[in-house]
Amino acid sequence: VQLVESGGGLVQPGGSLRLSCAASGFTLRWYRMSWYRQVPGKERELVAGIDGGGGSTDYADSVKGRFTISRDNAKNMVYLQMNSLKSEDTAVYYCHAMGVVGPDYWGQGAQVTVSS
């Protein structure tokens, strides 16, 4: 089982990035997928989540209207489109998979830095 994030990097305030999460080793449609983020010294926080079919999403208040989570089960991919980025969005972003039974899975993380 593997989750691999990509698409992180350095962007100016107001800019956009799209994170991708490539899943392998399990049936993606059976898992609720989420993006979390963490900054040093703070707890990991939930940014956005999407159900197995992609019909239901939820977001942290801090990113509503700016971030969009989506998934393509046929391609085993999950995405996080991040627009109007702010300096406070700087963090390591993690992809997370949660099934009804069994263990959760985490990716290794992708650094997003918003700075001028």
Protein Blocks (a to p, Z undefined) as FASTA:
>chain_A
ZZddehiacddehiacddddddehiafklpccddddddehiacddfbdcdfkopaccddf
klgokaccdddfknopacdddehiafklgccdddddddfbdcddddebjaddddZZ
